């Protein structure tokens, strides 16, 4: 027999409703992941090394060997290249997002989060927001390196910032694909492999590193409708990096790259966020 005294009963914690609760929970999780990243600086450092290597290697190895807009000038290719390198960098962060979530699953942390009174999608949203912050830092460092090797923009600052915003939006969209992969596989190693294996054909069958008109017809059509290509083309247009005389393909995404980039990114977020949150509710470590 137990005795209950007035004022000693406490109700179980219950989550608040609506968007406010979801935003608050997501920001708490994002803060947790950012603190975790700051305590493992080698992850950030290694994440910076790869894109810097791509900039240097592609600029000096392929510069002068690939014709862009009828010119084989290394400077012309370097300006053509950089939007592709930026886009590749933000999308390759997908593997890190998937590996991080798979690691949390493997350690049972996701199960503990699910037992708490918090918004359903907050854990995944917080994780993807933290990855977005890390990706933005990488892009800033990469832009500095690009300026050092000779890359320049030729539009006003407003358009340049919109170009970077589109790149980060694409990276955020792809991080939801990484989240779904991380919830589906059993180990962080599998998440890393699963997050990269499909990115290589996606990024190379595109206009990122060579003009799409140089490809065989069937690959050219794939490249021109590739969401990755739309963002690359939009960034080039907003940075003023399309060489003089460069022939813009007739495909709709290449004719309207900014709009196509936004639509592709929003569609990817809508589809893969829905699938990831649904998987989160049923996934087990």
Residue pairs with C-beta under 8 A, 6 or more apart in sequence:
12 117
13 117
14 117
15 21
15 25
15 117
15 118
15 119
16 24
21 118
21 119
22 119
22 121
22 122
22 125
25 118
25 119
25 122
25 126
26 119
26 121
26 122
26 125
26 126
26 129
27 126
27 129
28 122
28 126
29 113
29 122
29 123
29 125
29 126
29 127
29 130
30 125
30 126
30 127
30 129
30 130
30 133
31 126
32 126
32 130
33 100
33 126
33 127
33 130
33 131
34 130
34 133
37 43
37 44
37 130
37 134
43 96
44 134
44 137
47 93
47 96
47 134
47 138
48 138
48 141
48 142
50 89
50 92
51 85
51 88
51 89
51 92
51 138
51 142
52 141
52 142
52 145
54 85
54 88
54 89
55 82
55 85
55 142
55 145
55 146
55 149
56 145
56 149
58 81
58 85
58 209
59 74
59 77
59 78
59 81
59 149
59 150
60 74
60 149
62 77
62 81
62 209
63 74
63 75
63 77
63 78
63 81
64 72
64 73
64 74
64 77
65 72
66 72
66 77
66 209
66 210
68 76
68 77
68 80
68 211
68 243
68 246
69 76
69 80
69 242
69 243
69 244
69 245
69 246
69 247
70 245
71 243
71 245
75 150
76 243
78 149
78 150
78 151
79 151
79 152
79 239
79 241
79 243
80 236
80 241
80 242
80 243
80 246
81 209
82 146
82 151
82 239
82 241
83 163
83 208
83 232
83 233
83 235
83 236
83 239
83 241
84 203
84 206
84 207
84 208
84 209
84 232
85 142
85 146
85 208
86 139
86 142
86 143
86 164
86 167
86 235
87 167
87 170
87 203
87 208
87 228
87 231
87 232
87 235
88 203
88 208
89 135
89 138
89 139
89 142
89 171
90 135
90 138
90 139
90 167
90 168
90 170
90 171
90 174
91 170
91 171
91 174
91 199
91 202
91 203
91 228
92 196
92 199
93 131
93 134
93 135
93 138
93 171
93 174
93 175
93 178
94 174
94 175
94 177
94 178
94 181
94 195
94 196
94 199
95 178
95 191
95 192
95 195
95 196
95 199
96 131
96 134
96 178
96 192
96 195
97 127
97 128
97 131
97 175
97 178
97 179
97 182
97 195
98 177
98 178
98 179
98 181
98 182
98 185
98 191
98 192
98 194
98 195
99 182
99 188
99 189
99 191
99 192
99 195
100 127
100 131
100 182
100 188
101 110
101 124
101 127
101 178
101 179
101 182
101 183
101 191
102 181
102 182
102 183
102 185
102 186
102 187
102 188
102 190
102 191
103 188
103 191
104 110
104 113
105 182
105 183
105 283
105 285
106 186
106 187
106 188
106 285
107 285
108 285
110 123
110 183
110 280
110 283
110 285
111 284
111 285
113 123
114 123
114 280
114 281
120 277
120 280
120 281
121 273
121 277
121 280
123 280
124 176
124 179
124 273
124 276
124 277
124 280
127 179
128 172
128 175
128 176
128 179
131 172
131 175
131 178
132 168
132 171
132 172
132 175
135 168
135 171
135 172
135 175
136 168
139 164
139 167
139 168
143 164
153 160
153 239
153 240
153 241
154 239
154 240
154 241
155 238
155 239
155 240
159 238
159 239
159 240
160 238
160 239
162 238
162 258
163 234
163 235
163 237
163 238
163 239
164 235
166 231
166 234
166 235
166 238
166 258
166 261
166 262
166 265
167 231
167 235
169 261
169 262
169 265
170 227
170 228
170 231
170 261
170 264
170 265
172 265
172 269
173 264
173 265
173 266
173 268
173 269
173 272
174 268
176 268
176 269
176 272
176 273
176 276
177 195
177 268
177 272
178 191
178 195
179 272
179 276
180 272
180 275
180 276
180 279
181 191
181 194
181 195
182 191
182 195
183 276
183 279
183 280
183 283
184 194
184 279
184 283
185 191
185 194
202 226
202 228
203 228
205 215
205 219
205 222
205 223
205 226
206 212
206 223
206 226
206 228
206 229
206 232
207 223
207 224
207 229
207 232
207 233
207 254
208 228
208 229
208 232
211 246
211 247
212 220
212 223
212 224
212 229
212 249
212 254
213 220
213 247
213 249
215 223
220 249
221 251
223 229
224 249
224 251
224 253
224 254
225 251
225 253
227 260
227 261
227 264
227 265
227 268
229 253
229 254
230 253
230 254
230 257
230 260
230 261
230 264
231 257
231 261
231 264
231 265
233 253
233 254
233 257
233 261
234 257
234 258
234 260
234 261
235 241
236 242
237 257
237 258
238 258
242 248
248 254
248 255
249 255
252 260
253 260
253 264
254 260
